[in-house]
Amino acid sequence: MAPLCQIQSLGKTYDKVHALSNIHLSIEAGEFISLIGPSGAGKTTLLRLLSGIEQPDQGTITFQTPEYRPVLVFQDFWLFPTMNVRHNIEFGLKAHRLPKSLRNERVNQVLEDFGLTAHAHKYPGQLSAGQQQRVALARALAIQPRLLLLDEPFAHLDRNLTSRTAAYLREIHNRYNLTTVAVTHNQEEAFQMSDRIGVIMDGNLVQCDTPEKLVSHPANYQTAAFLGPLEVLPPSLSPYLAHPSQSNKLHHYYRPHRVNLSSLDNNSASPKEAYSISRRTVPQLPEILEIHTRIRSTQPRDIGYTIRMGQESKGDPEDQEGKIDQDEILAITTQTNLSAGQWVRAELEVLTFEGPGK
């Protein structure tokens, strides 16, 4: 079956500046896709092209059926201030010339679904931001679109509401059997509610994958760095990887907030028996280094802290016992009460990229 929407070679230019370049994307029926990226990268431009508000300069957007039209919910909601909630929701149905009996049935249904029945006669100025957002969603869904477009759905919400709203949007998506494309700067909520996440940078769709694959196998260093902090892997650990750094062609990193650090009961073991480095692979995850070492010292940092680890002599990659340079430092942002002198197991997910990173 053909995808619900097929985007091919899409491009848009404003005053000789390329807002989007050569975008290719298939949107399957029932998917929830979030678009993330830096400000000005082209996310909202793509949403506006999908909605038909603007036209591309090159490429095509093909829907499964020619008469099909998506619905865009703007980040400012665009509610009519002189209409109450019921009339705001009914507006689109009137524009589609539905008979009054069907309009009333649809409006009553979405008022109930969105918990707005008690607010039906209130005006937008009497509602909270969260309630206004629900009205905007209810108005969009009353006309039963097949593709729902959301522009920054968390922009006007307090932080304590964003997580609940992400879960709510996913619930609405499932309940109404929607296909949804959302633009957001909120990565945490994008990962919570999406089937796939597209990363747009400088007008290019550099990757569109499941949240799990996006984290474990980012397309390049820039994508990985956008998704969260990266630290350079200590050089003495590189030889233990499947593809060590050679001639500066490969660069290895790890995420300090994903370091799994736990205590080892090795107080009776000698350093020779306790120190070890091993590599393992896990399906759907990056390459993992498991290090058994002793914490020599710790140092607080802006977020989390660093640990100095290892023993007096430098490691030899040919030595299967594995040793770590005493000057090697790991940055840690995970919560732990470990301190200097303790034996620990540190598990690092290693990301490897070709070419220069930072």
Contacts in CASP RR format, 6 or more apart in sequence:
PFRMAT RR
TARGET T0000
AUTHOR 0000-0000-0000
METHOD contacts of the structure
MODEL  1
MAPLCQIQSLGKTYDKVHALSNIHLSIEAGEFISLIGPSGAGKTTLLRLL
SGIEQPDQGTITFQTPEYRPVLVFQDFWLFPTMNVRHNIEFGLKAHRLPK
SLRNERVNQVLEDFGLTAHAHKYPGQLSAGQQQRVALARALAIQPRLLLL
DEPFAHLDRNLTSRTAAYLREIHNRYNLTTVAVTHNQEEAFQMSDRIGVI
MDGNLVQCDTPEKLVSHPANYQTAAFLGPLEVLPPSLSPYLAHPSQSNKL
HHYYRPHRVNLSSLDNNSASPKEAYSISRRTVPQLPEILEIHTRIRSTQP
RDIGYTIRMGQESKGDPEDQEGKIDQDEILAITTQTNLSAGQWVRAELEV
LTFEGPGK
2 64 0 8 1.000
3 26 0 8 1.000
3 27 0 8 1.000
3 28 0 8 1.000
3 29 0 8 1.000
3 64 0 8 1.000
4 27 0 8 1.000
4 28 0 8 1.000
4 29 0 8 1.000
4 30 0 8 1.000
4 63 0 8 1.000
4 64 0 8 1.000
4 146 0 8 1.000
4 147 0 8 1.000
4 179 0 8 1.000
5 26 0 8 1.000
5 27 0 8 1.000
5 50 0 8 1.000
5 61 0 8 1.000
5 62 0 8 1.000
5 63 0 8 1.000
5 64 0 8 1.000
5 147 0 8 1.000
5 179 0 8 1.000
6 26 0 8 1.000
6 27 0 8 1.000
6 60 0 8 1.000
6 61 0 8 1.000
6 62 0 8 1.000
7 23 0 8 1.000
7 24 0 8 1.000
7 25 0 8 1.000
7 26 0 8 1.000
7 27 0 8 1.000
7 50 0 8 1.000
7 60 0 8 1.000
7 61 0 8 1.000
7 62 0 8 1.000
8 24 0 8 1.000
8 59 0 8 1.000
8 60 0 8 1.000
8 62 0 8 1.000
9 22 0 8 1.000
9 23 0 8 1.000
9 24 0 8 1.000
9 58 0 8 1.000
9 59 0 8 1.000
9 60 0 8 1.000
10 20 0 8 1.000
10 22 0 8 1.000
10 23 0 8 1.000
10 24 0 8 1.000
10 46 0 8 1.000
10 49 0 8 1.000
10 56 0 8 1.000
10 58 0 8 1.000
10 59 0 8 1.000
10 60 0 8 1.000
10 61 0 8 1.000
11 18 0 8 1.000
11 19 0 8 1.000
11 20 0 8 1.000
11 21 0 8 1.000
11 22 0 8 1.000
11 23 0 8 1.000
11 56 0 8 1.000
11 57 0 8 1.000
11 58 0 8 1.000
11 59 0 8 1.000
12 18 0 8 1.000
12 19 0 8 1.000
12 20 0 8 1.000
12 45 0 8 1.000
12 49 0 8 1.000
12 54 0 8 1.000
12 56 0 8 1.000
12 57 0 8 1.000
13 19 0 8 1.000
13 57 0 8 1.000
18 203 0 8 1.000
19 42 0 8 1.000
19 45 0 8 1.000
19 203 0 8 1.000
20 42 0 8 1.000
20 45 0 8 1.000
20 46 0 8 1.000
20 49 0 8 1.000
20 56 0 8 1.000
20 203 0 8 1.000
20 204 0 8 1.000
21 203 0 8 1.000
21 204 0 8 1.000
22 204 0 8 1.000
23 46 0 8 1.000
23 203 0 8 1.000
23 204 0 8 1.000
23 205 0 8 1.000
24 205 0 8 1.000
25 205 0 8 1.000
25 208 0 8 1.000
27 33 0 8 1.000
27 147 0 8 1.000
27 179 0 8 1.000
27 181 0 8 1.000
28 179 0 8 1.000
29 64 0 8 1.000
29 146 0 8 1.000
29 179 0 8 1.000
30 173 0 8 1.000
30 177 0 8 1.000
30 178 0 8 1.000
30 179 0 8 1.000
30 180 0 8 1.000
31 179 0 8 1.000
31 180 0 8 1.000
31 195 0 8 1.000
31 196 0 8 1.000
32 170 0 8 1.000
32 173 0 8 1.000
32 178 0 8 1.000
32 179 0 8 1.000
32 180 0 8 1.000
32 182 0 8 1.000
32 193 0 8 1.000
32 194 0 8 1.000
32 195 0 8 1.000
32 196 0 8 1.000
33 180 0 8 1.000
33 181 0 8 1.000
33 182 0 8 1.000
33 194 0 8 1.000
33 195 0 8 1.000
33 196 0 8 1.000
33 197 0 8 1.000
33 198 0 8 1.000
33 208 0 8 1.000
34 181 0 8 1.000
34 182 0 8 1.000
34 183 0 8 1.000
34 184 0 8 1.000
34 190 0 8 1.000
34 193 0 8 1.000
34 194 0 8 1.000
34 196 0 8 1.000
34 197 0 8 1.000
34 198 0 8 1.000
35 43 0 8 1.000
35 46 0 8 1.000
35 47 0 8 1.000
35 181 0 8 1.000
35 182 0 8 1.000
35 183 0 8 1.000
35 184 0 8 1.000
35 197 0 8 1.000
35 198 0 8 1.000
35 200 0 8 1.000
36 43 0 8 1.000
36 183 0 8 1.000
36 184 0 8 1.000
36 185 0 8 1.000
36 187 0 8 1.000
36 190 0 8 1.000
36 197 0 8 1.000
36 198 0 8 1.000
36 199 0 8 1.000
36 200 0 8 1.000
36 226 0 8 1.000
37 43 0 8 1.000
37 185 0 8 1.000
37 199 0 8 1.000
37 200 0 8 1.000
37 201 0 8 1.000
37 226 0 8 1.000
38 201 0 8 1.000
38 226 0 8 1.000
39 185 0 8 1.000
41 200 0 8 1.000
41 201 0 8 1.000
41 202 0 8 1.000
41 203 0 8 1.000
42 200 0 8 1.000
42 203 0 8 1.000
43 183 0 8 1.000
43 200 0 8 1.000
44 151 0 8 1.000
44 152 0 8 1.000
44 183 0 8 1.000
45 54 0 8 1.000
46 183 0 8 1.000
46 200 0 8 1.000
47 72 0 8 1.000
47 149 0 8 1.000
47 151 0 8 1.000
47 181 0 8 1.000
47 183 0 8 1.000
48 54 0 8 1.000
48 72 0 8 1.000
49 55 0 8 1.000
49 56 0 8 1.000
49 61 0 8 1.000
50 61 0 8 1.000
50 70 0 8 1.000
50 72 0 8 1.000
50 147 0 8 1.000
50 149 0 8 1.000
50 181 0 8 1.000
51 70 0 8 1.000
51 71 0 8 1.000
51 72 0 8 1.000
51 149 0 8 1.000
52 70 0 8 1.000
53 72 0 8 1.000
63 147 0 8 1.000
68 146 0 8 1.000
68 147 0 8 1.000
69 145 0 8 1.000
70 145 0 8 1.000
70 146 0 8 1.000
70 147 0 8 1.000
70 148 0 8 1.000
70 149 0 8 1.000
71 140 0 8 1.000
71 141 0 8 1.000
71 143 0 8 1.000
71 145 0 8 1.000
71 147 0 8 1.000
71 148 0 8 1.000
71 149 0 8 1.000
72 140 0 8 1.000
72 149 0 8 1.000
72 150 0 8 1.000
72 151 0 8 1.000
73 136 0 8 1.000
73 137 0 8 1.000
73 140 0 8 1.000
73 148 0 8 1.000
73 149 0 8 1.000
73 150 0 8 1.000
73 151 0 8 1.000
73 153 0 8 1.000
74 136 0 8 1.000
74 151 0 8 1.000
75 151 0 8 1.000
75 152 0 8 1.000
75 153 0 8 1.000
75 155 0 8 1.000
75 156 0 8 1.000
76 156 0 8 1.000
77 124 0 8 1.000
77 132 0 8 1.000
77 133 0 8 1.000
77 135 0 8 1.000
77 136 0 8 1.000
77 156 0 8 1.000
78 136 0 8 1.000
79 88 0 8 1.000
79 124 0 8 1.000
79 132 0 8 1.000
79 135 0 8 1.000
79 136 0 8 1.000
79 139 0 8 1.000
80 87 0 8 1.000
80 88 0 8 1.000
80 91 0 8 1.000
80 124 0 8 1.000
81 123 0 8 1.000
81 124 0 8 1.000
81 125 0 8 1.000
82 123 0 8 1.000
83 91 0 8 1.000
83 123 0 8 1.000
84 120 0 8 1.000
84 121 0 8 1.000
84 122 0 8 1.000
84 123 0 8 1.000
85 111 0 8 1.000
85 116 0 8 1.000
85 119 0 8 1.000
85 120 0 8 1.000
85 121 0 8 1.000
85 122 0 8 1.000
85 123 0 8 1.000
85 124 0 8 1.000
85 127 0 8 1.000
85 135 0 8 1.000
86 107 0 8 1.000
86 111 0 8 1.000
86 120 0 8 1.000
86 121 0 8 1.000
88 124 0 8 1.000
88 135 0 8 1.000
88 139 0 8 1.000
89 107 0 8 1.000
89 110 0 8 1.000
89 111 0 8 1.000
89 135 0 8 1.000
89 138 0 8 1.000
89 139 0 8 1.000
89 142 0 8 1.000
90 103 0 8 1.000
90 107 0 8 1.000
90 142 0 8 1.000
91 139 0 8 1.000
92 139 0 8 1.000
92 142 0 8 1.000
92 143 0 8 1.000
93 102 0 8 1.000
93 103 0 8 1.000
93 106 0 8 1.000
93 107 0 8 1.000
93 142 0 8 1.000
93 143 0 8 1.000
94 103 0 8 1.000
96 143 0 8 1.000
98 106 0 8 1.000
106 142 0 8 1.000
106 144 0 8 1.000
107 142 0 8 1.000
108 117 0 8 1.000
110 116 0 8 1.000
110 138 0 8 1.000
110 141 0 8 1.000
110 142 0 8 1.000
111 117 0 8 1.000
111 120 0 8 1.000
111 138 0 8 1.000
113 138 0 8 1.000
113 141 0 8 1.000
113 172 0 8 1.000
113 175 0 8 1.000
114 134 0 8 1.000
114 135 0 8 1.000
114 137 0 8 1.000
114 138 0 8 1.000
115 134 0 8 1.000
116 131 0 8 1.000
116 134 0 8 1.000
116 135 0 8 1.000
116 138 0 8 1.000
119 127 0 8 1.000
119 131 0 8 1.000
119 135 0 8 1.000
124 132 0 8 1.000
124 135 0 8 1.000
125 132 0 8 1.000
127 135 0 8 1.000
129 156 0 8 1.000
129 157 0 8 1.000
129 158 0 8 1.000
130 156 0 8 1.000
130 157 0 8 1.000
130 161 0 8 1.000
130 165 0 8 1.000
132 156 0 8 1.000
133 153 0 8 1.000
133 156 0 8 1.000
133 157 0 8 1.000
133 165 0 8 1.000
137 172 0 8 1.000
140 148 0 8 1.000
141 148 0 8 1.000
141 172 0 8 1.000
141 176 0 8 1.000
141 178 0 8 1.000
144 176 0 8 1.000
145 178 0 8 1.000
146 178 0 8 1.000
146 179 0 8 1.000
147 178 0 8 1.000
147 179 0 8 1.000
147 180 0 8 1.000
147 181 0 8 1.000
148 173 0 8 1.000
148 178 0 8 1.000
148 179 0 8 1.000
148 180 0 8 1.000
148 181 0 8 1.000
149 180 0 8 1.000
149 181 0 8 1.000
149 182 0 8 1.000
150 169 0 8 1.000
150 180 0 8 1.000
150 181 0 8 1.000
150 182 0 8 1.000
150 183 0 8 1.000
150 184 0 8 1.000
151 182 0 8 1.000
151 183 0 8 1.000
152 183 0 8 1.000
152 184 0 8 1.000
152 185 0 8 1.000
153 165 0 8 1.000
153 169 0 8 1.000
153 182 0 8 1.000
153 184 0 8 1.000
154 162 0 8 1.000
154 165 0 8 1.000
154 166 0 8 1.000
154 184 0 8 1.000
154 185 0 8 1.000
154 186 0 8 1.000
154 189 0 8 1.000
157 165 0 8 1.000
162 186 0 8 1.000
162 188 0 8 1.000
162 189 0 8 1.000
163 188 0 8 1.000
163 189 0 8 1.000
163 192 0 8 1.000
165 189 0 8 1.000
166 186 0 8 1.000
166 189 0 8 1.000
166 192 0 8 1.000
166 193 0 8 1.000
167 192 0 8 1.000
167 193 0 8 1.000
169 180 0 8 1.000
169 182 0 8 1.000
169 193 0 8 1.000
170 192 0 8 1.000
170 193 0 8 1.000
172 178 0 8 1.000
173 180 0 8 1.000
173 193 0 8 1.000
182 190 0 8 1.000
182 193 0 8 1.000
182 194 0 8 1.000
184 190 0 8 1.000
187 227 0 8 1.000
190 197 0 8 1.000
190 211 0 8 1.000
191 197 0 8 1.000
191 211 0 8 1.000
194 211 0 8 1.000
195 210 0 8 1.000
196 208 0 8 1.000
196 209 0 8 1.000
196 210 0 8 1.000
196 211 0 8 1.000
197 208 0 8 1.000
197 209 0 8 1.000
197 210 0 8 1.000
197 211 0 8 1.000
197 214 0 8 1.000
198 205 0 8 1.000
198 207 0 8 1.000
198 208 0 8 1.000
198 209 0 8 1.000
198 214 0 8 1.000
199 205 0 8 1.000
199 206 0 8 1.000
199 207 0 8 1.000
199 208 0 8 1.000
199 214 0 8 1.000
199 219 0 8 1.000
199 223 0 8 1.000
199 226 0 8 1.000
199 227 0 8 1.000
200 206 0 8 1.000
201 222 0 8 1.000
201 223 0 8 1.000
201 226 0 8 1.000
206 219 0 8 1.000
206 220 0 8 1.000
206 222 0 8 1.000
206 223 0 8 1.000
207 214 0 8 1.000
207 218 0 8 1.000
207 219 0 8 1.000
207 223 0 8 1.000
209 217 0 8 1.000
212 284 0 8 1.000
213 284 0 8 1.000
214 223 0 8 1.000
214 227 0 8 1.000
215 227 0 8 1.000
216 284 0 8 1.000
216 285 0 8 1.000
216 286 0 8 1.000
216 349 0 8 1.000
217 286 0 8 1.000
218 224 0 8 1.000
218 227 0 8 1.000
218 351 0 8 1.000
220 353 0 8 1.000
221 230 0 8 1.000
221 251 0 8 1.000
221 253 0 8 1.000
221 353 0 8 1.000
221 355 0 8 1.000
221 356 0 8 1.000
221 357 0 8 1.000
221 358 0 8 1.000
224 230 0 8 1.000
224 253 0 8 1.000
224 351 0 8 1.000
224 353 0 8 1.000
228 255 0 8 1.000
228 257 0 8 1.000
229 255 0 8 1.000
229 256 0 8 1.000
229 257 0 8 1.000
229 303 0 8 1.000
229 333 0 8 1.000
230 253 0 8 1.000
230 254 0 8 1.000
230 255 0 8 1.000
230 351 0 8 1.000
231 253 0 8 1.000
231 254 0 8 1.000
231 255 0 8 1.000
231 256 0 8 1.000
231 330 0 8 1.000
231 331 0 8 1.000
232 251 0 8 1.000
232 252 0 8 1.000
232 253 0 8 1.000
232 358 0 8 1.000
233 252 0 8 1.000
233 253 0 8 1.000
233 254 0 8 1.000
233 348 0 8 1.000
233 350 0 8 1.000
234 324 0 8 1.000
234 325 0 8 1.000
234 328 0 8 1.000
234 329 0 8 1.000
234 330 0 8 1.000
235 245 0 8 1.000
236 314 0 8 1.000
236 315 0 8 1.000
236 324 0 8 1.000
236 325 0 8 1.000
236 328 0 8 1.000
237 252 0 8 1.000
237 277 0 8 1.000
237 289 0 8 1.000
237 291 0 8 1.000
237 324 0 8 1.000
237 328 0 8 1.000
237 348 0 8 1.000
238 244 0 8 1.000
238 245 0 8 1.000
238 252 0 8 1.000
239 317 0 8 1.000
240 277 0 8 1.000
240 278 0 8 1.000
240 279 0 8 1.000
240 289 0 8 1.000
240 317 0 8 1.000
240 322 0 8 1.000
241 252 0 8 1.000
241 279 0 8 1.000
241 287 0 8 1.000
241 289 0 8 1.000
241 350 0 8 1.000
241 352 0 8 1.000
242 279 0 8 1.000
242 281 0 8 1.000
242 287 0 8 1.000
243 250 0 8 1.000
243 352 0 8 1.000
244 250 0 8 1.000
245 251 0 8 1.000
245 252 0 8 1.000
248 355 0 8 1.000
248 356 0 8 1.000
249 354 0 8 1.000
249 355 0 8 1.000
250 352 0 8 1.000
250 353 0 8 1.000
250 354 0 8 1.000
250 355 0 8 1.000
251 352 0 8 1.000
251 353 0 8 1.000
251 354 0 8 1.000
251 355 0 8 1.000
251 356 0 8 1.000
251 357 0 8 1.000
252 350 0 8 1.000
252 351 0 8 1.000
252 352 0 8 1.000
253 350 0 8 1.000
253 351 0 8 1.000
253 352 0 8 1.000
253 353 0 8 1.000
254 348 0 8 1.000
254 349 0 8 1.000
254 350 0 8 1.000
254 351 0 8 1.000
255 349 0 8 1.000
255 351 0 8 1.000
256 304 0 8 1.000
256 330 0 8 1.000
256 331 0 8 1.000
256 332 0 8 1.000
256 333 0 8 1.000
256 334 0 8 1.000
257 333 0 8 1.000
257 334 0 8 1.000
258 334 0 8 1.000
258 349 0 8 1.000
259 330 0 8 1.000
259 332 0 8 1.000
259 333 0 8 1.000
259 334 0 8 1.000
259 346 0 8 1.000
259 347 0 8 1.000
259 348 0 8 1.000
260 334 0 8 1.000
260 345 0 8 1.000
260 346 0 8 1.000
260 347 0 8 1.000
261 332 0 8 1.000
261 334 0 8 1.000
261 336 0 8 1.000
261 338 0 8 1.000
261 344 0 8 1.000
261 345 0 8 1.000
261 346 0 8 1.000
261 347 0 8 1.000
262 344 0 8 1.000
262 345 0 8 1.000
263 338 0 8 1.000
263 342 0 8 1.000
263 343 0 8 1.000
263 344 0 8 1.000
263 345 0 8 1.000
264 274 0 8 1.000
264 292 0 8 1.000
264 342 0 8 1.000
264 343 0 8 1.000
264 344 0 8 1.000
264 345 0 8 1.000
265 343 0 8 1.000
266 273 0 8 1.000
266 274 0 8 1.000
266 292 0 8 1.000
266 343 0 8 1.000
267 343 0 8 1.000
269 343 0 8 1.000
271 294 0 8 1.000
271 311 0 8 1.000
272 321 0 8 1.000
274 292 0 8 1.000
274 293 0 8 1.000
274 294 0 8 1.000
274 343 0 8 1.000
275 292 0 8 1.000
275 293 0 8 1.000
275 294 0 8 1.000
275 310 0 8 1.000
275 311 0 8 1.000
275 321 0 8 1.000
275 322 0 8 1.000
275 323 0 8 1.000
275 324 0 8 1.000
276 290 0 8 1.000
276 291 0 8 1.000
276 292 0 8 1.000
276 321 0 8 1.000
276 322 0 8 1.000
277 289 0 8 1.000
277 290 0 8 1.000
277 291 0 8 1.000
277 292 0 8 1.000
277 322 0 8 1.000
277 324 0 8 1.000
278 289 0 8 1.000
278 290 0 8 1.000
279 287 0 8 1.000
279 288 0 8 1.000
279 289 0 8 1.000
279 290 0 8 1.000
280 288 0 8 1.000
280 290 0 8 1.000
281 287 0 8 1.000
281 288 0 8 1.000
282 288 0 8 1.000
285 349 0 8 1.000
286 349 0 8 1.000
286 350 0 8 1.000
286 351 0 8 1.000
287 349 0 8 1.000
287 350 0 8 1.000
287 352 0 8 1.000
288 347 0 8 1.000
288 348 0 8 1.000
288 349 0 8 1.000
288 350 0 8 1.000
289 347 0 8 1.000
289 348 0 8 1.000
289 350 0 8 1.000
290 345 0 8 1.000
290 346 0 8 1.000
290 347 0 8 1.000
291 309 0 8 1.000
291 324 0 8 1.000
291 345 0 8 1.000
291 346 0 8 1.000
291 347 0 8 1.000
291 348 0 8 1.000
292 343 0 8 1.000
292 344 0 8 1.000
292 345 0 8 1.000
293 309 0 8 1.000
293 310 0 8 1.000
293 311 0 8 1.000
293 324 0 8 1.000
293 343 0 8 1.000
293 344 0 8 1.000
293 346 0 8 1.000
294 309 0 8 1.000
294 310 0 8 1.000
294 311 0 8 1.000
294 341 0 8 1.000
294 342 0 8 1.000
294 343 0 8 1.000
294 344 0 8 1.000
295 307 0 8 1.000
295 308 0 8 1.000
295 309 0 8 1.000
295 338 0 8 1.000
295 339 0 8 1.000
295 340 0 8 1.000
295 341 0 8 1.000
295 342 0 8 1.000
295 343 0 8 1.000
295 344 0 8 1.000
296 307 0 8 1.000
296 308 0 8 1.000
296 309 0 8 1.000
296 310 0 8 1.000
296 326 0 8 1.000
296 340 0 8 1.000
296 341 0 8 1.000
297 307 0 8 1.000
297 308 0 8 1.000
297 340 0 8 1.000
298 305 0 8 1.000
298 306 0 8 1.000
298 307 0 8 1.000
298 308 0 8 1.000
298 338 0 8 1.000
298 339 0 8 1.000
298 340 0 8 1.000
299 305 0 8 1.000
299 306 0 8 1.000
299 307 0 8 1.000
299 308 0 8 1.000
301 331 0 8 1.000
303 333 0 8 1.000
304 331 0 8 1.000
304 332 0 8 1.000
304 333 0 8 1.000
305 331 0 8 1.000
305 332 0 8 1.000
306 329 0 8 1.000
306 330 0 8 1.000
306 331 0 8 1.000
306 332 0 8 1.000
307 329 0 8 1.000
307 330 0 8 1.000
307 332 0 8 1.000
307 338 0 8 1.000
307 344 0 8 1.000
308 326 0 8 1.000
308 327 0 8 1.000
308 328 0 8 1.000
308 329 0 8 1.000
309 324 0 8 1.000
309 326 0 8 1.000
309 328 0 8 1.000
309 329 0 8 1.000
309 330 0 8 1.000
309 344 0 8 1.000
309 346 0 8 1.000
310 323 0 8 1.000
310 324 0 8 1.000
310 325 0 8 1.000
310 326 0 8 1.000
310 328 0 8 1.000
311 323 0 8 1.000
311 324 0 8 1.000
311 326 0 8 1.000
312 326 0 8 1.000
313 323 0 8 1.000
314 323 0 8 1.000
314 325 0 8 1.000
315 322 0 8 1.000
315 323 0 8 1.000
315 324 0 8 1.000
315 325 0 8 1.000
316 322 0 8 1.000
316 323 0 8 1.000
330 346 0 8 1.000
330 348 0 8 1.000
338 344 0 8 1.000
END
